[in-house]
Amino acid sequence: MFTTAGAAGLFLVGAQQAQAATVTAQSGDTVSELADKYGVSIDSIEKANDIDATTHLIFAGQNYEIPDGTDTTTAQAAQAQQQASAAQAQQAASTVQQAAQTQQATTAAATTTAASGSTYDQFIAAGGTAELWNTIVMPESGGNANAVSPNGYHGLGQTKESWGYGSVASQTAGMLNYATSRYGSVSSAVAFRQSNGWW
């Protein structure tokens, strides 16, 4: 058991002190017990009393100074630990945020290409071919999905059929279906257009 006395009077044994105290060690006491009892580090007690840090020995009947609980080394270490933890948490949050932003940007780019990118990109994404685009779409409509001729032909492939209206994707599907049903294949439709100037 420890007996504690200080300049301001006696301190309660077992209570964490708020100011420096002098403790008289009893038989069986250790530096570790003093540190736990008064809420300070072992290192601060050993430094305040010139105790050998390799043996940690204290002696019954001797008085030992207990620092005031403001152990700057421990406080600085705790503060550094808190700052490091906060920095790690902030870095983790930043990494998650960057990953989310990258995913959003990728999704937005894919959506833009498919929904509002160039007509050519939409045409290719819907299954059209560069050959069909260059040989039929460009000569017929100039790549304008809303083109209407003086004769009432409309869309990318300039037709009076229903597939000449709507989105680029639906017009592309209609063109591919028309090419294969009328000419047997896209290549045959392209060859016919090249030979005749219409399809």
C-alpha positions as CSV (number, residue, x, y, z in Angstrom):
1,M,0.0,0.0,0.0
2,F,1.2,3.5,-0.8
3,T,1.3,6.5,1.6
4,T,1.0,9.7,-0.3
5,A,1.8,13.2,0.9
6,G,2.3,16.5,-1.0
7,A,2.7,20.2,-0.6
8,A,-1.0,20.7,-0.6
9,G,-1.6,17.9,2.0
10,L,-2.5,14.2,1.7
11,F,-3.8,12.7,-1.5
12,L,-6.3,9.9,-1.7
13,V,-4.6,6.5,-2.3
14,G,-5.9,5.0,-5.5
15,A,-7.2,8.2,-7.0
16,Q,-5.5,9.6,-10.0
17,Q,-3.7,12.7,-8.9
18,A,-3.9,16.1,-10.5
19,Q,-0.7,17.5,-9.0
20,A,2.7,16.2,-8.0
21,A,2.9,13.9,-4.9
22,T,5.4,12.1,-2.8
23,V,4.7,8.4,-2.2
24,T,6.4,6.2,0.4
25,A,6.8,2.7,-1.1
26,Q,5.6,-0.2,0.9
27,S,6.9,-3.8,0.8
28,G,6.0,-5.4,-2.6
29,D,5.2,-2.2,-4.4
30,T,6.4,-1.7,-8.0
31,V,6.9,1.2,-10.4
32,S,4.2,-0.3,-12.6
33,E,1.7,-0.2,-9.7
34,L,2.6,3.4,-9.0
35,A,2.1,4.3,-12.6
36,D,-1.3,2.6,-12.9
37,K,-2.5,4.0,-9.6
38,Y,-1.6,7.6,-10.4
39,G,-2.3,7.6,-14.1
40,V,1.2,8.4,-15.3
41,S,3.8,6.5,-17.3
42,I,6.4,4.2,-15.8
43,D,9.0,6.2,-17.7
44,S,8.0,9.5,-16.0
45,I,8.2,8.0,-12.5
46,E,11.6,6.5,-13.3
47,K,12.9,9.8,-14.7
48,A,11.6,11.9,-11.8
49,N,13.3,9.6,-9.3
50,D,16.4,8.5,-11.2
51,I,15.3,4.9,-11.1
52,D,17.3,2.4,-13.2
53,A,15.1,1.8,-16.3
54,T,16.6,-1.6,-16.8
55,T,15.7,-3.0,-13.3
56,H,12.7,-0.8,-12.4
57,L,13.6,-1.4,-8.7
58,I,12.1,0.7,-5.9
59,F,12.6,0.1,-2.2
60,A,10.1,-0.1,0.7
61,G,10.2,2.9,3.0
62,Q,11.7,5.3,0.4
63,N,9.9,8.3,-0.9
64,Y,9.3,8.6,-4.6
65,E,8.0,11.7,-6.5
66,I,5.0,11.1,-8.7
67,P,4.9,13.6,-11.5
68,D,1.7,15.7,-11.8
69,G,0.1,13.5,-14.5
70,T,1.1,15.9,-17.3
71,D,3.6,13.5,-18.7
72,T,4.7,15.4,-21.8
73,T,6.3,12.4,-23.4
74,T,3.1,10.3,-23.0
75,A,0.9,13.2,-23.9
76,Q,3.0,13.9,-27.1
77,A,2.9,10.2,-28.0
78,A,-0.8,10.1,-27.5
79,Q,-1.3,13.3,-29.5
80,A,0.9,11.9,-32.3
81,Q,-1.0,8.6,-32.2
82,Q,-4.3,10.5,-32.5
83,Q,-3.0,12.6,-35.4
84,A,-1.7,9.5,-37.2
85,S,-5.0,7.8,-36.7
86,A,-6.9,10.9,-38.0
87,A,-4.5,11.1,-41.0
88,Q,-5.0,7.4,-41.8
89,A,-8.8,7.8,-41.5
90,Q,-8.7,10.9,-43.7
91,Q,-6.5,9.1,-46.3
92,A,-8.9,6.1,-46.3
93,A,-11.9,8.4,-46.8
94,S,-10.0,10.2,-49.5
95,T,-9.2,6.9,-51.3
96,V,-12.8,5.8,-51.1
97,Q,-14.0,9.2,-52.4
98,Q,-11.5,9.1,-55.3
99,A,-12.6,5.5,-56.2
100,A,-16.2,6.7,-56.2
101,Q,-15.4,9.7,-58.3
102,T,-13.4,7.5,-60.8
103,Q,-16.4,5.1,-61.0
104,Q,-18.8,8.0,-61.5
105,A,-16.6,9.5,-64.2
106,T,-16.3,6.1,-66.0
107,T,-20.1,5.5,-65.8
108,A,-20.8,9.1,-67.0
109,A,-18.4,8.6,-69.9
110,A,-20.0,5.4,-70.9
111,T,-23.4,6.9,-70.6
112,T,-22.4,9.9,-72.6
113,T,-20.9,7.8,-75.4
114,A,-24.0,5.6,-75.5
115,A,-26.7,8.3,-75.0
116,S,-25.3,11.6,-76.0
117,G,-21.9,11.0,-77.6
118,S,-21.4,11.4,-81.3
119,T,-23.9,9.8,-83.6
120,Y,-21.2,7.6,-85.0
121,D,-20.2,6.3,-81.5
122,Q,-23.9,5.5,-80.8
123,F,-24.3,3.8,-84.1
124,I,-21.2,1.6,-83.6
125,A,-22.2,0.9,-79.9
126,A,-25.6,-0.3,-81.3
127,G,-24.0,-2.8,-83.6
128,G,-23.5,-0.8,-86.7
129,T,-20.3,-1.1,-88.7
130,A,-17.9,1.5,-90.1
131,E,-18.6,0.1,-93.6
132,L,-22.3,0.6,-93.2
133,W,-21.7,4.1,-91.8
134,N,-19.4,5.2,-94.5
135,T,-21.2,3.6,-97.5
136,I,-24.9,4.1,-96.5
137,V,-25.4,6.5,-93.6
138,M,-23.1,9.3,-94.6
139,P,-24.2,9.5,-98.3
140,E,-27.9,9.1,-97.3
141,S,-28.2,11.4,-94.2
142,G,-24.8,12.9,-93.5
143,G,-24.9,11.1,-90.2
144,N,-28.0,13.1,-89.0
145,A,-30.5,10.9,-87.2
146,N,-33.2,13.6,-87.7
147,A,-32.6,14.2,-91.4
148,V,-35.7,14.5,-93.6
149,S,-35.4,14.6,-97.4
150,P,-37.7,16.7,-99.6
151,N,-39.3,13.4,-100.7
152,G,-40.1,12.5,-97.0
153,Y,-37.3,10.0,-96.4
154,H,-36.0,10.2,-92.8
155,G,-33.4,9.1,-90.4
156,L,-29.9,7.8,-90.7
157,G,-30.7,5.4,-93.6
158,Q,-33.3,7.7,-95.3
159,T,-36.4,5.5,-95.3
160,K,-40.1,5.8,-95.0
161,E,-40.2,2.7,-92.8
162,S,-40.8,3.1,-89.0
163,W,-37.2,2.2,-88.2
164,G,-36.1,5.6,-89.6
165,Y,-37.4,7.3,-86.4
166,G,-36.3,7.2,-82.8
167,S,-33.0,6.9,-81.2
168,V,-29.8,6.2,-83.0
169,A,-29.8,2.7,-81.4
170,S,-33.3,1.9,-82.7
171,Q,-32.5,3.3,-86.2
172,T,-29.3,1.2,-86.3
173,A,-31.2,-1.9,-85.3
174,G,-33.7,-1.2,-88.1
175,M,-31.0,-0.6,-90.7
176,L,-29.3,-3.9,-89.8
177,N,-32.5,-5.8,-89.9
178,Y,-33.5,-4.2,-93.3
179,A,-30.0,-4.9,-94.7
180,T,-30.1,-8.6,-93.8
181,S,-33.8,-9.1,-94.7
182,R,-33.7,-7.3,-98.1
183,Y,-30.1,-8.0,-99.2
184,G,-29.1,-11.1,-97.2
185,S,-26.3,-9.3,-95.3
186,V,-24.8,-5.9,-94.4
187,S,-22.0,-6.5,-96.9
188,S,-24.5,-7.2,-99.7
189,A,-26.5,-4.1,-98.8
190,V,-23.3,-2.0,-98.9
191,A,-22.4,-3.5,-102.3
192,F,-25.8,-2.7,-103.7
193,R,-25.6,0.9,-102.4
194,Q,-22.1,1.3,-104.0
195,S,-23.4,-0.1,-107.4
196,N,-26.7,1.7,-107.6
197,G,-26.4,4.9,-105.5
198,W,-29.5,3.9,-103.5
199,W,-30.5,1.0,-101.3
